Amino acid sequence: MVKREEKESRKKEENRIAPEPIDEVKLKLITPLKKEEKEEVEEELKEVVEVVEERIKTKEERMQEEKHQKLASWKPKTRLGLLIQEGKIKNIDEIFDKEEIILEEQVIDILIPDLQVDLLSIGQAKGKFGGGKRRVWKQTQKKTAEGNVPSFGCMAVVGDGQGHVGIGLGKSRETLPAKEKAIRQAKLNLIRVKRGCGSFDCSCNETHSIPFKVQGKTASAVITLIPAAKGTGLVIEDECKKIMRLAGIKDIYSRTFGQTRSKINLAKACIKALEETSKIKQ
């Protein structure tokens, strides 16, 4: 027993690791710095932080820079684009008053710089018994001799929250090109929405709802928009809520008929109903 204990103690002594010698760098870190040295270190750190902040840019800043560069190098191909570039048209409402057709998306980017973008959930992920989660990509497949060729569809809605809104549908074999096509189409399909307070329960004369009852129809999807009093909120289908928010409508009632599970047709019907507000004169 004694021999075993002696052997174990010897092994422990042999396995012991000698402490590492302290380097000069470690000594500098351990020893407290003087005031002058602290100031020098702080200045160096500030310079390093400034350089890093300049190099690191957020995704939004990069997107804005690319957008400004594209607009700066834009060469208009239409008469309307030339008028906007020359500064003769400075408001989007002037285009709607003259009933001009917008064929270039840069027109909207210049006149509405703070345009907001959102995507509608028109697709559905694969799930058991058809209960998949809704998503913004609608995937379809084409049968060919080489196999299945997938394609993706995307629907975007743009607006400034001040009575201008538009939707667009884009399709491609990849998701990002489909999104870009949808946003571009939404800008070209921008419409003007007349806002007001048409509810009999409210007489605030503010632009929080629509002035009167309107209806829109696309295929079998029909939607009726009814003015609501202030504070009611958006009593409407979830995807249509996105359209209302970007149009600047805060309170509204709605009724739907037909096959409303097709979100593409329902969104188009909602846009047609909003378009009726500026057509009907009252």
Backbone as a ProteinNet text record, in pm:
[ID]
protein_1_A
[PRIMARY]
MVKREEKESRKKEENRIAPEPIDEVKLKLITPLKKEEKEEVEEELKEVVEVVEERIKTKEERMQEEKHQKLASWKPKTRLGLLIQEGKIKNIDEIFDKEEIILEEQVIDILIPDLQVDLLSIGQAKGKFGGGKRRVWKQTQKKTAEGNVPSFGCMAVVGDGQGHVGIGLGKSRETLPAKEKAIRQAKLNLIRVKRGCGSFDCSCNETHSIPFKVQGKTASAVITLIPAAKGTGLVIEDECKKIMRLAGIKDIYSRTFGQTRSKINLAKACIKALEETSKIKQ
[TERTIARY]
82	0	85.8	195.7	282.9	351.5	395.4	462.9	368.9	243.3	146.4	127.5	117.2	99.6	221.2	341.8	464.2	469	429.9	430.8	332.7	213.7	113.8	160.6	224.7	275.3	385.2	472.8	577.9	519.2	415.4	351.9	289.5	225	165.2	270.9	386.5	495	550.5	561.4	613	516.1	385.6	283.6	256.8	312.3	291.9	359.3	287.2	339.5	396.6	515.3	579.8	511	496.3	430.5	505.2	427.5	486.6	550.3	661.8	723.5	635.7	623.9	539.4	612.6	546.9	607.6	600.5	672.7	671.2	534	465.2	331.4	234.9	243.6	156.1	186.3	314.4	351.4	293.6	294.3	237.3	87.7	21.4	-123.1	-154.7	-67.7	-93.8	-61.2	49.2	90.3	-2.4	-39.2	-128.1	-60.3	-140.2	-87.5	-85.8	6.1	10.9	-94.3	-115.2	-216.1	-182.4	-57.2	-17.1	-35.9	1.6	-13.8	-161.1	-245.1	-389.8	-447.7	-408.6	-458.2	-415.6	-290.3	-242.5	-322	-347.8	-423.5	-566.3	-630.2	-766.4	-774.2	-674.9	-672.8	-658.2	-571	-552.9	-681.5	-750.3	-876	-982.5	-989.1	-1086	-1060.7	-933	-899.8	-940.6	-914.7	-951.3	-1102.9	-1178	-1324.8	-1378.7	-1322.5	-1366.7	-1343.4	-1227.4	-1197.3	-1294.3	-1323.4	-1414.7	-1555.4	-1601	-1735.3	-1748.4	-1641.5	-1645.3	-1655	-1582.9	-1581.1	-1709.7	-1757.9	-1878	-2000.5	-2079.6	-2203.3	-2319.1	-2430.9	-2548.4	-2600.9	-2683.2	-2739.9	-2826.9	-2900.8	-2988	-2906.8	-2794.6	-2711.2	-2653.7	-2613.6	-2561.3	-2669.4	-2790.1	-2900.4	-2932	-2928.4	-2955.7	-2848.4	-2722.8	-2615	-2630.6	-2661.4	-2682.6	-2800.5	-2905.3	-3023.7	-2988.5	-2912.1	-2871.8	-2782.9	-2694.6	-2607.4	-2686.6	-2785.5	-2868.7	-2949	-3004.3	-3081.9	-2993	-2868.4	-2776.7	-2738	-2724.4	-2686	-2806.5	-2926.1	-3048	-3063.1	-3088.6	-3116.4	-3260.1	-3350.8	-3492.9	-3517.4	-3612.7	-3648.6	-3786.7	-3859.3	-3993.9	-4000.6	-4103.6	-4123.4	-4147.2	-4222.8	-4249.5	-4121.2	-4033.9	-3906.5	-3819.3	-3818.8	-3740.8	-3792.5	-3926.1	-3984.4	-3947.5	-3945.2	-3911.4	-3763.9	-3678.9	-3535.8	-3501.4	-3575.7	-3554	-3613.9	-3696.4	-3754.9	-3884.5	-3947	-4073	-4191.9	-4179.1	-4282.5	-4218.8	-4274.3	-4216.6	-4310.8	-4432.5	-4531.1	-4596.1	-4619.2	-4679.5	-4823.9	-4892.4	-5032.9	-5048.1	-4944.6	-4950.2	-4962	-4898	-4905	-5046.3	-5108	-5243.6	-5345.2	-5323.6	-5415	-5411.2	-5293.8	-5279.7	-5307.8	-5330.8	-5358.2	-5244.8	-5122.9	-5004.9	-4981.3	-4917.6	-4883.9	-4738.5	-4714.6	-4579.3	-4518.9	-4408.6	-4341.5	-4201.2	-4155.2	-4022.2	-4032.2	-3973.3	-3983.1	-3904.8	-3805.8	-3726.7	-3812.2	-3920.8	-4013.4	-4067.3	-4106.7	-4159.8	-4049.2	-3929.3	-3817.9	-3779.3	-3791.1	-3754.1	-3865	-3989.9	-4100.5	-4141.3	-4123.8	-4157.2	-4033.9	-3939.3	-3814.7	-3835.3	-3937.3	-3960.2	-4067.5	-4066.6	-4165	-4141.6	-4249.5	-4241.2	-4282	-4219.8	-4243.2	-4279.7	-4375.8	-4415.3	-4453.5	-4444.7	-4476.7	-4601.8	-4687.7	-4810.3	-4787	-4849.8	-4836.3	-4935.9	-4889	-4977.2	-4954	-4846.8	-4813.6	-4833.7	-4800.9	-4817.1	-4709.2	-4643.4	-4541.6	-4605.7	-4527.4	-4579	-4602.5	-4719.8	-4754.1	-4844.8	-4856.2	-4939	-5086	-5157.5	-5299.9	-5326.8	-5229.1	-5248.6	-5246.4	-5191.6	-5190.4	-5058.2	-4989.7	-4860.7	-4873.2	-4764	-4760.8	-4759.2	-4830.2	-4835.6	-4702.1	-4662.3	-4537.6	-4554.6	-4453.7	-4464.8	-4435.3	-4375.7	-4341.3	-4445.6	-4496	-4588.7	-4511.8	-4488.9	-4406.7	-4494	-4455.9	-4523.3	-4416.7	-4460.2	-4367.6	-4421	-4328.4	-4362.2	-4301.3	-4384	-4338.3	-4273.2	-4148.4	-4077.8	-4012.1	-3953.7	-3886	-3762.2	-3701.8	-3582.6	-3615.7	-3739.3	-3779.1	-3868.9	-3881.9	-3964.5	-3884.2	-3942	-3878.1	-3957.2	-3903.2	-3978.4	-3972.2	-4074.2	-4076.4	-4144.9	-4110.1	-4159.9	-4234.4	-4346.5	-4423.8	-4425.3	-4425.1	-4421.2	-4507.8	-4582	-4665.5	-4621.1	-4588.6	-4541.4	-4642.6	-4643.5	-4727.6	-4638.8	-4653.4	-4575.8	-4672.3	-4626.8	-4710	-4632.1	-4683.7	-4619.8	-4699.5	-4814.6	-4897.1	-4971.6	-4971.4	-5036.2	-5136.3	-5192.9	-5293.9	-5243.9	-5124.4	-5071.1	-5026.6	-5076.7	-5048.8	-5053.6	-4979.7	-4979.8	-4932.9	-4979	-4937.5	-4881.8	-4795.6	-4736.6	-4704.2	-4711.8	-4685.3	-4565	-4467.7	-4347.4	-4324	-4275	-4248.7	-4108.9	-4040.1	-3907	-3870.9	-3759.1	-3713.6	-3641.9	-3612.1	-3549.8	-3630	-3607.1	-3690.3	-3656.7	-3528.3	-3491.4	-3530.3	-3506.6	-3556.3	-3707.7	-3780	-3926	-3966.2	-3895	-3923.7	-3895.4	-3783.7	-3748.8	-3851.5	-3895.8	-3997.4	-4128.4	-4166.3	-4291.6	-4286.1	-4174	-4160.6	-4163.3	-4094.2	-4094.7	-4235.3	-4307.4	-4443	-4535.9	-4515.8	-4598.8	-4578.9	-4455.5	-4429.8	-4499	-4497.1	-4560.8	-4713.1	-4768	-4913.4	-4965.2	-4889.2	-4929.1	-5058	-5147.8	-5274.2	-5289.7	-5382.2	-5413.3	-5544.2	-5543.7	-5661.5	-5715.1	-5844	-5908.1	-5948.5	-5895.2	-5925.9	-6020.5	-6087.7	-6182	-6242.3	-6357.7	-6429.9	-6577.6	-6615.6	-6751.4	-6842.6	-6800.7	-6882.8	-6987	-7108.3	-7213.5	-7189.8	-7100	-7068.1	-6958.3	-6900.1	-6785.1	-6799.7	-6761.8	-6769.2	-6644.2	-6527.1	-6402	-6343.1	-6390.2	-6341.6	-6190.8	-6138.4	-5997.2	-5982.9	-5861.7	-5837.4	-5790	-5876.1	-5838.6	-5910.1	-6009.9	-6085.2	-6112.6	-6214.4	-6253.7	-6381.6	-6407.7	-6523.4	-6658.3	-6661.4	-6789.9	-6764.5	-6872	-6867.2	-6829.1	-6733.1	-6687.9	-6676.8	-6671.6	-6664.4	-6568.1	-6494.3	-6402.3	-6417.8	-6395.8	-6414.7	-6303.5	-6244.7	-6146.8	-6176.4	-6207.8	-6249.3	-6369.4	-6364.3	-6477.7	-6463.2	-6351	-6329.1	-6388.8	-6477.9	-6544.3	-6523.3	-6486.9	-6467.1	-6537.1	-6604.5	-6673.2	-6606.9	-6565.3	-6501.9	-6601.1	-6617	-6716	-6642.6	-6672.8	-6607.5	-6636	-6538.3	-6550.5	-6514.3	-6566.6	-6539.3	-6395.4	-6349.6	-6211.7	-6191.5	-6083.2	-6054.3	-6102.5	-6171.7	-6223	-6110.1	-6013.4	-5905.8	-5937	-5853.8	-5868.8	-5941	-6071.7	-6153.1	-6158.9	-6050.8	-6035.4	-5938.3	-5932.9	-5843.4	-5697.7	-5614.7	-5478.4	-5393.5	-5401.9	-5320.1	-5368.3	-5497.6	-5550.5	-5514.2	-5486.6	-5442	-5311.9	-5220.8	-5093.5	-5117.2	-5213.8	-5246.2	-5303.1	-5392.1	-5454.8	-5352.5	-5259.6	-5158.4	-5071.6	-5027.6	-4942.6	-5020.6	-5152.5	-5235.5	-5266.2	-5242	-5268.6	-5407	-5474.6	-5609.1	-5596.4	-5654.5	-5640.6	-5766.6	-5883.3	-6009.7	-6096.8	-6146.2	-6231.2	-6302	-6421.5	-6494.3	-6489	-6511.3	-6508.9	-6600.8	-6645.1	-6722.1	-6668	-6650.9	-6596.3	-6694.6	-6691.3	-6777.2	-6692.7	-6740.4	-6673.3	-6555.5	-6464.8	-6347.4	-6236.8	-6231.9	-6135.5	-6005.9	-5996.2	-5871	-5760.2	-5796.3	-5697	-5655.6	-5540.1	-5497.3	-5460.2	-5418.5	-5382.8	-5507.3	-5615	-5739.2	-5798.9	-5787.6	-5842.8	-5767.4	-5635	-5555.3	-5587.3	-5602.4	-5637.5	-5776.3	-5871.1	-6005.2	-6000.9	-5915.5	-5901.4	-5846.6	-5749.2	-5693	-5797.5	-5877.3	-5983.1	-6086	-6116.5	-6211.2	-6153.5	-6025	-5961.2	-5952.5	-5935.3	-5927.7	-6060.5	-6170.5	-6303.3	-6321.3	-6247.2	-6261.6	-6222.2	-6123	-6079.6	-6156.7	-6227.9	-6307	-6441.7	-6506.7	-6641.5	-6628.9	-6700	-6700.1	-6825.5	-6801.2	-6915.2	-6900.4
-120.7	0	126.2	120.5	238.2	264.2	150.1	166.2	227.1	182.7	237.5	387.5	428	570.9	650.6	592	661.1	675.3	568.3	573.7	678.9	682.5	781.4	924.2	944	1078.2	1120	1022.4	1052.3	1089.7	1012.3	1041.5	1181.2	1218.7	1352	1460.8	1437.9	1536.6	1547.4	1432.4	1434.3	1503.8	1481.6	1540.2	1688.3	1736.6	1878.9	1964.4	2068.8	2158.6	2281.9	2314.7	2432.7	2558.5	2660.8	2785.1	2851.8	2902.7	2967	3099.6	3132.7	3263	3376.7	3480.9	3594.6	3679.1	3699.6	3779.7	3928	4005.8	4151.6	4211	4150.6	4199.5	4178.1	4059	4030.4	4122.5	4149.1	4240.4	4380.3	4422.7	4553.9	4557.5	4447	4441.4	4437.4	4367.8	4353.8	4482.9	4546.3	4667.5	4782.9	4863.9	4977.8	5082.7	5144.8	5245.6	5382.6	5464.9	5602.2	5685.5	5806.9	5893.4	5922.6	5952.4	5982.6	5860.9	5743.7	5622	5590.1	5612.8	5590.4	5679.4	5805.1	5897.3	5853.2	5806.2	5758.9	5636.9	5543.1	5422.6	5457.5	5550	5591.1	5657.3	5739.8	5803.1	5699.6	5601.3	5495.4	5415.6	5385.9	5311.5	5390.6	5521.1	5604.9	5603.6	5612.4	5609.1	5476.4	5366.3	5234.1	5222.5	5271.6	5265.3	5347.2	5464.4	5548.1	5479.6	5415.3	5344.5	5228.9	5155.3	5040.5	5086.7	5196.2	5248.4	5296.9	5352.2	5396	5277.9	5170.6	5054.8	4972.6	4956.5	4875.2	4961.4	4921.8	4992.1	4893.7	4942.1	4856.7	4828.8	4731.4	4692.1	4803.5	4873	4981.2	5095.9	5131.3	5239.3	5202.9	5077.3	5034.1	5039.1	4995.7	4999.7	5142.8	5235.1	5375.4	5434.4	5397.9	5447.6	5396	5267.7	5210.6	5278	5306.2	5372.2	5512.5	5588.4	5723.7	5719.1	5620.3	5608.3	5576.9	5487.8	5453.3	5573	5651	5768.9	5875.7	5886.3	5986.4	5951.3	5822.9	5779.3	5744.8	5780.2	5747	5836.6	5774.5	5847.5	5818.4	5912.6	5886.7	5860.4	5771.7	5734.5	5784.5	5844.6	5894.1	6045	6105.9	6250.6	6285.3	6200.6	6224.7	6219.3	6123.3	6114.5	6235.8	6290.8	6411.6	6531.9	6543.5	6655.7	6648.3	6526.8	6511	6537.7	6491.9	6515.3	6663.9	6734.7	6879.4	6958.8	6894.5	6962	7032.7	7005.3	7071.3	7007.1	6882.3	6813.4	6773.8	6825.1	6800.9	6727.3	6697.8	6632.3	6517.7	6406.9	6289.6	6316.2	6405.4	6433.9	6504.2	6574.9	6639.3	6535.3	6420.9	6313.5	6255.7	6235.3	6180.6	6282.2	6411.4	6513.6	6518.5	6500.8	6502.5	6367	6264.5	6127.8	6073.9	6097.5	6047	5900.1	5826.4	5686	5677.3	5609.1	5593.8	5465.6	5479.9	5365.5	5340.7	5427.7	5412	5421.1	5324.6	5321.9	5434.7	5490.1	5599.9	5723.7	5735.6	5848.1	5846.1	5728.1	5714.8	5732.6	5679.9	5691.5	5836.8	5921.3	6062.6	6140.6	6118.1	6197.1	6150.3	6021.3	5969.3	5898.6	5971.8	5907.6	5815.5	5842.8	5761.7	5655.3	5593	5490.8	5365.1	5311.5	5190.1	5068.8	4954.8	4830.5	4720	4637.7	4521.2	4408.6	4284.1	4167.5	4099.8	4053.8	3985.3	3834.7	3767.2	3622.1	3554.6	3523	3464	3313.6	3261.8	3120.3	3045.4	2917.5	2832.4	2725.2	2707.6	2604.3	2466.7	2365.6	2229.4	2187	2133.3	2087.4	1966.1	1898.3	1779	1816.3	1744.9	1767.3	1909.5	1970	2103.4	2214.8	2189.8	2291.4	2362	2388.9	2456	2603.7	2658.2	2799.5	2887.4	2999.2	3090.7	3163.6	3186.9	3256.5	3346.5	3429.3	3529.7	3472.3	3352.4	3292.9	3189.9	3200.7	3101.4	3016.8	2891.7	2804.9	2718.9	2713.2	2627.6	2549.2	2441.9	2358.7	2333.3	2325.2	2295.5	2160.2	2072.8	1940.2	1948.4	1905.1	1902.7	1766.1	1745.3	1618	1602.2	1714.5	1709.6	1694.3	1719.2	1709.4	1825	1845	1953.2	2084.3	2189.3	2321.8	2411.6	2444.2	2526.8	2674.9	2747.9	2893.8	2952.9	3077.5	3143.7	3271.3	3293.2	3415.6	3496	3628	3716.9	3839.6	3884.8	4004.7	4109.7	4227.1	4336.8	4449.7	4526.2	4645.2	4760.5	4875.5	4994.8	5109.1	5203	5318.4	5415.9	5537	5640.7	5676.3	5610.3	5642.4	5773.3	5833.6	5962.8	5956.9	5839.6	5828.4	5776.6	5716.9	5659.1	5515.8	5421.5	5280.2	5205.9	5094	5012.8	4871.7	4775.3	4636.2	4584.9	4483.6	4424.7	4278.5	4201.2	4057.1	4026.1	3954.3	3916.5	3767.5	3710.8	3566.9	3544.9	3444.1	3409.4	3270.6	3218.2	3087	3094.8	3217.2	3238.2	3342.5	3345.3	3429.4	3578.4	3613.5	3755.1	3826.7	3768.5	3835	3852.5	3754.2	3767	3883.9	3901.6	4013.8	4147.5	4158.1	4282.6	4316.4	4215.7	4238.3	4286.7	4225.9	4263.3	4408.5	4448.4	4586	4686	4652.5	4742.1	4756.2	4645	4649.2	4726.6	4713.5	4786.1	4937.1	4979.1	5122.7	5175.2	5095.2	5138.4	5137.6	5055.1	5045.6	5136.1	5235.4	5323.3	5399.3	5407.3	5479.2	5581.4	5673.7	5773.2	5736.4	5738.3	5702	5827.5	5849.7	5962.9	5922.5	5991.8	5961.1	6064.6	6026.7	6118	6055	6108.3	6058.3	6047.3	5929.3	5912.3	5836.3	5810.5	5734.4	5825.1	5770.7	5850.2	5860.6	5776.7	5782.6	5882.6	5940.7	6029.4	6152.7	6265.5	6390.9	6474.4	6407.9	6478	6547	6507.9	6565.9	6546.8	6435.2	6402	6289.5	6269	6169	6037.1	5976.2	5850.5	5731.1	5755.9	5647.7	5686.1	5626	5660.4	5743.7	5823.5	5915.1	5846.7	5732.3	5666.1	5517	5443.2	5298	5266.2	5173.2	5134.7	4982.1	4932.1	4787.2	4756.9	4645.4	4600.2	4451.9	4409.4	4269	4225.6	4109.2	4044.5	3895.6	3842.5	3701.6	3679.2	3582.8	3557	3626	3696.1	3764.4	3904.7	3932.8	4063.6	4118.4	4245.2	4308.7	4443.9	4472.7	4600.4	4672.5	4795.6	4877.5	4980.9	4987.1	5074.9	5169.8	5299.3	5393.5	5358.5	5382.8	5353.9	5476.7	5480.8	5593.3	5588.1	5700.2	5710	5619.7	5540.7	5448.7	5307.3	5284.2	5149.4	5053.8	5100.1	5013.9	4954.2	4862.2	4798.4	4665.1	4666.4	4544.4	4484.4	4416.4	4367.2	4249.9	4176	4060.3	4103	4010.2	4044.5	4099.3	4038.3	4086.1	4221.7	4246.1	4377.2	4485.5	4444.4	4542.2	4607.9	4530	4585.8	4692.8	4667.8	4765.6	4892.9	4875.8	4992.3	5076.5	5010.6	5085.8	5169.4	5110.5	5185.4	5290.8	5275.3	5378.7	5493.1	5474.7	5580	5574.4	5459.9	5443.1	5371.2	5429.7	5375.6	5305.9	5343.6	5287.5	5249.3	5124.3	5080.3	4950.3	4932.1	4804.8	4741.3	4608.7	4540.5	4419.1	4382.4	4259.8	4191.9	4060.4	3987.5	3879.9	3852.1	3749.4	3668.1	3548.4	3466	3389.4	3350.6	3271.4	3365.9	3390.7	3485.1	3419.1	3287.5	3220.7	3251.4	3291.1	3334.7	3478.4	3491.7	3622.8	3718.2	3664.8	3751.5	3824.5	3750.1	3811.8	3906.1	3868	3953.4	4085.8	4081	4204.1	4293.5	4232.5	4311.4	4374.3	4299.7	4354.4	4470.8	4458.8	4567.6	4693.8	4678.4	4794.1	4857.8	4774.4	4827.8	4906.3	4857.7	4929.6	5065.2	5068.1	5194.7	5290	5235.5	5319.9	5388.9	5324.9	5383.7	5512.9	5528.5	5648.4	5774.7	5764.1	5882.3	5899.1	5795.8	5805.5	5869.2	5828.1	5878.5	6017.3	6111.9	6248.3	6269.9	6318.8	6338.9	6469.4
0	0	0	78.7	87.5	-46.5	-111.7	-240	-344.8	-345	-440.9	-421.4	-295.4	-266.1	-310.4	-289.1	-330.9	-483.6	-555.5	-700.9	-752.7	-691.8	-734.5	-709.3	-593.6	-562.4	-659.2	-697.7	-794.7	-931.7	-975.8	-1103.1	-1104.9	-994.3	-984.6	-995.5	-930.1	-937.7	-1078.8	-1147.4	-1284.2	-1379.9	-1355	-1444.8	-1419.4	-1311.8	-1283.2	-1389.6	-1434.1	-1537.7	-1470.7	-1506.4	-1449.3	-1497.8	-1417.8	-1459.1	-1574.1	-1669.7	-1786.3	-1747.2	-1810	-1780.8	-1835.6	-1761.4	-1799.6	-1902.7	-2018.1	-2124.2	-2089.8	-2170.5	-2151	-2181.3	-2283	-2319.1	-2203.2	-2138.9	-2025.6	-1908.1	-1889.7	-1780.6	-1802.8	-1931.1	-1961.6	-1935	-1964.1	-1939.8	-1791.4	-1715.2	-1571.4	-1497.6	-1533.2	-1461.7	-1493.4	-1397.1	-1421.7	-1509.4	-1595.7	-1687.3	-1620.6	-1668	-1621.1	-1695.7	-1650.7	-1712.3	-1857.9	-1886.4	-2023.3	-2114	-2062.1	-2140.4	-2164.6	-2063.2	-2078.7	-2188	-2190.2	-2292.1	-2432.2	-2444	-2574	-2621.7	-2528.2	-2562.9	-2602.6	-2530.5	-2563.2	-2700.5	-2732.8	-2864.7	-2976.4	-2954	-3053.6	-3072.8	-2960.8	-2969.7	-3044.8	-3020.6	-3091.4	-3241.9	-3280.7	-3423.5	-3487.1	-3413	-3464.6	-3480.1	-3381.3	-3386.1	-3502.5	-3526.7	-3638.9	-3773.8	-3786.5	-3911	-3932.9	-3824.6	-3835.3	-3869.9	-3807.9	-3836	-3980.4	-4033.7	-4173.6	-4269.5	-4235	-4324.6	-4313.6	-4191.7	-4170.9	-4196.3	-4291.2	-4323.8	-4320.2	-4278.7	-4272.7	-4413.2	-4422.1	-4551	-4608.5	-4522.6	-4569	-4629.3	-4563.8	-4616.1	-4753.5	-4767.9	-4897.7	-5005	-4968	-5063.7	-5104.2	-5008.4	-5039.2	-5130.5	-5105.7	-5191.3	-5334.7	-5346.9	-5480.5	-5550.9	-5473.1	-5530	-5579.6	-5499	-5539.7	-5663.8	-5670.1	-5786.6	-5913.4	-5900.6	-6016.4	-6064.1	-5967.1	-6006.2	-6068.4	-6018.9	-6075	-6218.2	-6247.6	-6382.8	-6470.9	-6426	-6500.3	-6622.8	-6735.7	-6859.7	-6901.5	-6882.3	-6912.2	-7060.5	-7087.8	-7224.3	-7264.3	-7170.8	-7199.6	-7176.3	-7231.9	-7214.6	-7068.5	-6999.4	-6857.4	-6775.8	-6807.3	-6736.7	-6758.5	-6880.5	-6910	-6832	-6822	-6746.8	-6598.8	-6543.9	-6402.1	-6378.5	-6469.9	-6454.1	-6466.7	-6549.3	-6563.2	-6447.9	-6365	-6248.9	-6277	-6392.1	-6426.4	-6353.8	-6317	-6237.3	-6104.8	-5995	-5862.7	-5768	-5814.2	-5728.1	-5805.2	-5736.4	-5799.6	-5839.6	-5767.6	-5799.2	-5933.6	-5978.6	-6109.8	-6221.3	-6202.2	-6302	-6307.8	-6190.1	-6187.1	-6240.6	-6215.7	-6267.9	-6420.7	-6477.5	-6623.6	-6686.7	-6601.7	-6647.5	-6734.6	-6688.9	-6759.2	-6722.4	-6812.4	-6789	-6744.6	-6632.4	-6578.4	-6635.5	-6708.1	-6770.6	-6715.2	-6625.7	-6566.7	-6415.6	-6346.5	-6201	-6134.4	-6203.2	-6146.2	-6122	-6196.8	-6175.9	-6033.2	-5986.1	-5850.3	-5747.3	-5775.7	-5680.3	-5656.6	-5760.1	-5744.7	-5673.8	-5715	-5659.1	-5518.6	-5488.6	-5354.8	-5299.9	-5241	-5194.1	-5073.9	-4991.5	-4871.4	-4895.6	-5010.9	-5045.6	-4962.2	-4905.5	-4824.1	-4906.8	-4877.1	-4951.5	-4853.9	-4893.4	-4814.2	-4910.5	-4861.7	-4943.5	-4889.4	-4979.1	-4941.7	-4938.5	-4842.7	-4829.4	-4922.7	-5044.3	-5144.3	-5159.5	-5099.5	-5112.3	-4982.2	-4986.4	-4869	-4870.2	-4755.7	-4744.1	-4737.3	-4769.8	-4767.1	-4622.6	-4597.4	-4463	-4468.7	-4358.4	-4352.7	-4367.9	-4455.5	-4482.5	-4531.4	-4599.7	-4655.4	-4552.4	-4435.9	-4330.2	-4315.6	-4428.2	-4422.1	-4387.6	-4339.7	-4302.3	-4426	-4422.4	-4536.3	-4550.2	-4675.1	-4702.2	-4824.8	-4849.1	-4955.3	-5093.1	-5100.3	-5229.1	-5268	-5389.5	-5444.1	-5546	-5509.2	-5592.6	-5683	-5810.4	-5908.3	-5984.7	-6050.1	-6126.1	-6266.6	-6360.5	-6498.8	-6536.8	-6588.7	-6628.8	-6767.5	-6777.1	-6903.9	-6921.6	-7038.2	-7065	-6977.5	-6937.4	-6853.9	-6706.3	-6669.9	-6530	-6489.6	-6361.2	-6308.1	-6305.1	-6359.3	-6359	-6264	-6145	-6049.8	-6085.4	-6045.3	-6059.9	-5937.1	-5905.5	-5785.8	-5824.2	-5756.7	-5774.8	-5646.5	-5659.7	-5543.5	-5572.4	-5472.5	-5486.8	-5385.5	-5436.3	-5352.2	-5352	-5244.1	-5231.8	-5187.9	-5254.3	-5221.3	-5191	-5108.8	-5073.7	-4988	-4977.2	-4896.5	-4772.3	-4750.1	-4634.2	-4646.8	-4766.2	-4788.4	-4903.7	-4928.5	-5032.5	-5164.7	-5168.1	-5290.8	-5262.2	-5341.7	-5317.8	-5451.6	-5458.7	-5579.4	-5549	-5627.8	-5610.8	-5743.4	-5732.6	-5851.6	-5828.8	-5934.4	-5928.9	-6016.7	-5959.3	-6032.6	-6027.2	-6137.3	-6145.4	-6202.2	-6146.6	-6193.6	-6142.3	-6193.1	-6147.4	-6013.3	-5968.3	-5837.7	-5760.9	-5629.2	-5543	-5554.8	-5551.7	-5552.3	-5681.9	-5799.8	-5921.8	-5923	-5867.9	-5861.4	-5771.7	-5661.3	-5570.1	-5637.9	-5707.9	-5777.6	-5885.5	-5959.4	-6062.3	-6000.1	-5886.4	-5820.6	-5771.2	-5713.4	-5662.5	-5777.9	-5886.2	-6002.8	-6060	-6071.4	-6125	-6032.3	-5901	-5804.1	-5817.3	-5842.6	-5861.8	-5987.8	-6093.5	-6218	-6207.6	-6116.9	-6099.3	-5986.2	-5948.3	-5837.5	-5871	-5772.7	-5789.8	-5677.6	-5698.8	-5596.3	-5528.6	-5396.4	-5316.6	-5249.3	-5265.9	-5200.4	-5059	-4961.3	-4821	-4762.9	-4655.6	-4591.1	-4467.5	-4427.2	-4310.3	-4350.4	-4403	-4452.6	-4359.8	-4236.9	-4142.9	-4077.1	-4058.3	-3993	-3842.8	-3787.3	-3644.9	-3613.2	-3714.9	-3693.2	-3781.3	-3729.7	-3806.5	-3780.9	-3784.3	-3754.4	-3877.5	-3997.4	-4122.8	-4141.1	-4090.9	-4109.5	-4212.1	-4260.2	-4364.8	-4302.4	-4221.4	-4156.1	-4218.1	-4305.9	-4368.2	-4513.8	-4573.4	-4710.3	-4706.1	-4808.4	-4801.9	-4821.2	-4889	-4915	-4940.1	-4950.1	-4970.2	-5114.9	-5131.9	-5265.5	-5272.8	-5394.8	-5415.8	-5530.4	-5516.6	-5619.9	-5644.6	-5769.3	-5807	-5901	-5871.5	-5958.6	-5958.9	-6077.2	-6088.6	-5997.6	-5905.6	-5816.7	-5681.7	-5659.2	-5531.3	-5536.9	-5443.5	-5436	-5294.9	-5286	-5155.8	-5155	-5045.5	-5025.1	-4908.9	-4932.3	-4829.2	-4779.1	-4646.2	-4582.6	-4488.4	-4491.2	-4399.2	-4253.1	-4168.2	-4025	-3943.6	-3820.5	-3731.1	-3681.1	-3632.9	-3584.3	-3463.2	-3465	-3355.4	-3378.9	-3489.8	-3518.7	-3553.6	-3630.8	-3677.2	-3812.7	-3855.2	-3986.2	-3969	-3990.2	-3980.6	-4120.8	-4158.8	-4294.4	-4292.2	-4400.9	-4411.2	-4392.7	-4340	-4299.1	-4413.7	-4531.4	-4643.2	-4693.4	-4685.2	-4724.4	-4622.9	-4499.4	-4398.8	-4441.7	-4501.3	-4548.8	-4655.2	-4742.5	-4847.1	-4785.1	-4687.3	-4623	-4547.8	-4478.4	-4402.4	-4495	-4606.8	-4699.9	-4776.3	-4783.2	-4846.6	-4751	-4622.7	-4524.1	-4464.1	-4473.4	-4416.1	-4282.1	-4178.9	-4042.7	-3992.6	-4044	-3995.6	-4115.1	-4113.7	-4225.3	-4188.3	-4245.1	-4239.2	-4377.6	-4382.4	-4512	-4510	-4629.9	-4651.7	-4776.3	-4770.1	-4884.3	-4929.6	-5058.3	-5119.2	-5217	-5246.6	-5346.3	-5288.8	-5377.1	-5339.8	-5291.9	-5162.5	-5105.7	-5061.7	-5075.2	-5039	-5138.7	-5258.9	-5356.9	-5322.8	-5255.7	-5205.7	-5318.5	-5432.1	-5545.7	-5596	-5617.3	-5665.2	-5561	-5433.2	-5327.5	-5319.1	-5332.2	-5327.8	-5448	-5564.7	-5684.3	-5669.8	-5611.6	-5589.2	-5490.7	-5389.6	-5291.1	-5356.7	-5445.9	-5517.5	-5608.6	-5675	-5761.2	-5680.4	-5560.5	-5475	-5432.8	-5397.4	-5358.4	-5476.6	-5595.5	-5715.1	-5743.5	-5702.8	-5724.2	-5642.2	-5533.6	-5450	-5525	-5615.3	-5691	-5820.8	-5865.5	-5989.6	-5963.5	-5854.6	-5825	-5763.7	-5818.2	-5765.9	-5682.5	-5563.3	-5471.1	-5397.8
[MASK]
++++++++++++++++++++++++++++++++++++++++++++++++++++++++++++++++++++++++++++++++++++++++++++++++++++++++++++++++++++++++++++++++++++++++++++++++++++++++++++++++++++++++++++++++++++++++++++++++++++++++++++++++++++++++++++++++++++++++++++++++++++++++++++++++++++++++++++++++++++++++++

